[in-house]
Amino acid sequence: MAELYFDLVVAGKRTCNNENGTVKKVPKHLQTEVLALLEERGYDADGRPKAEK
C-alpha cells in the first residue's frame, strides 16, 4: 500500500504534508512509510523533487 500512496503523492493526488490543505492526505497509518519512500527517492512530502545541494 505504501508504494501505491507513494505513486499518488508523486502524481499530486495525495500528500504527506499536513500543511497542504488543497490535496487529500495519505492515511495516517501509512504516512511514516510513505514519507520514508519519498525521502529515499529524493522527493518532499508533497511529491516534488528536492533541489540538489
TIMARNU-661904 format. One record per residue: residue number from 1; x, z, y of N, C-alpha, C in turn. Coordinates in steps of 0.2 Angstrom, whole numbers, padded with zeros to 4 digits, m for minus. Layout:
% residues N
SITE	NUM	X	Z	Y	X	Z	Y	X	Z	Y
...
***
This chain:
% residues 53
SITE	1	0004	0000	m0006	0000	0000	0000	0004	0000	0006
SITE	2	0010	0003	0006	0014	0003	0012	0017	m0004	0014
SITE	3	0018	m0008	0009	0020	m0015	0010	0015	m0018	0014
SITE	4	0009	m0018	0012	0003	m0021	0015	0002	m0019	0022
SITE	5	0002	m0012	0023	0002	m0010	0030	0008	m0012	0034
SITE	6	0014	m0012	0031	0020	m0015	0035	0018	m0022	0037
SITE	7	0016	m0026	0033	0014	m0033	0035	0009	m0033	0040
SITE	8	0004	m0029	0040	m0001	m0029	0045	0001	m0026	0052
SITE	9	0006	m0022	0052	0009	m0019	0058	0013	m0025	0061
SITE	10	0017	m0028	0057	0021	m0034	0060	0017	m0040	0062
SITE	11	0011	m0041	0059	0006	m0046	0062	0002	m0044	0068
SITE	12	0003	m0037	0070	0000	m0035	0076	m0008	m0033	0074
SITE	13	m0009	m0032	0068	m0016	m0030	0066	m0017	m0022	0065
SITE	14	m0011	m0019	0065	m0011	m0011	0064	m0005	m0009	0068
SITE	15	m0005	m0002	0069	0001	0001	0072	0002	0008	0070
SITE	16	0009	0010	0070	0010	0017	0069	0012	0021	0075
SITE	17	0011	0018	0081	0012	0021	0087	0005	0024	0090
SITE	18	0005	0031	0090	m0001	0034	0091	m0003	0034	0099
SITE	19	0002	0031	0103	0000	0030	0110	m0003	0023	0111
SITE	20	m0003	0019	0106	m0006	0012	0107	m0013	0013	0105
SITE	21	m0018	0012	0110	m0025	0013	0109	m0028	0006	0108
SITE	22	m0025	0001	0108	m0028	m0006	0108	m0028	m0009	0101
SITE	23	m0024	m0006	0096	m0024	m0008	0089	m0025	m0003	0084
SITE	24	m0029	m0004	0079	m0030	0001	0074	m0024	0004	0071
SITE	25	m0024	0011	0069	m0019	0014	0067	m0018	0013	0059
SITE	26	m0012	0014	0057	m0011	0014	0050	m0013	0021	0047
SITE	27	m0017	0022	0042	m0019	0028	0039	m0014	0034	0039
SITE	28	m0015	0040	0042	m0010	0045	0042	m0006	0046	0036
SITE	29	m0009	0046	0030	m0006	0047	0024	m0001	0042	0022
SITE	30	m0001	0036	0026	0004	0031	0025	0009	0030	0030
SITE	31	0008	0033	0036	0012	0032	0042	0019	0033	0041
SITE	32	0021	0039	0038	0028	0040	0037	0032	0035	0033
SITE	33	0029	0033	0027	0032	0027	0023	0032	0021	0027
SITE	34	0027	0019	0030	0027	0013	0034	0032	0013	0040
SITE	35	0032	0018	0043	0037	0019	0048	0044	0018	0046
SITE	36	0046	0021	0040	0052	0020	0037	0054	0013	0035
SITE	37	0049	0009	0033	0050	0002	0031	0051	m0002	0038
SITE	38	0047	0000	0043	0048	m0003	0049	0055	m0002	0052
SITE	39	0057	0004	0052	0064	0006	0054	0070	0003	0050
SITE	40	0069	0003	0044	0075	0000	0040	0075	m0008	0041
SITE	41	0069	m0011	0043	0069	m0018	0043	0070	m0020	0050
SITE	42	0071	m0016	0055	0073	m0017	0062	0067	m0018	0067
SITE	43	0061	m0015	0065	0055	m0015	0069	0054	m0008	0072
SITE	44	0050	m0008	0078	0047	m0002	0081	0041	0000	0078
SITE	45	0038	0005	0080	0031	0007	0077	0025	0003	0079
SITE	46	0026	m0002	0083	0021	m0007	0085	0023	m0014	0081
SITE	47	0028	m0014	0077	0030	m0020	0073	0034	m0025	0077
SITE	48	0036	m0023	0083	0040	m0028	0087	0048	m0027	0085
SITE	49	0051	m0033	0085	0058	m0032	0083	0062	m0028	0088
SITE	50	0066	m0023	0086	0070	m0019	0090	0076	m0023	0093
SITE	51	0078	m0022	0099	0083	m0025	0103	0090	m0023	0100
SITE	52	0094	m0028	0100	0101	m0027	0097	0105	m0023	0102
SITE	53	0109	m0019	0100	0113	m0015	0104	0120	m0018	0106
***
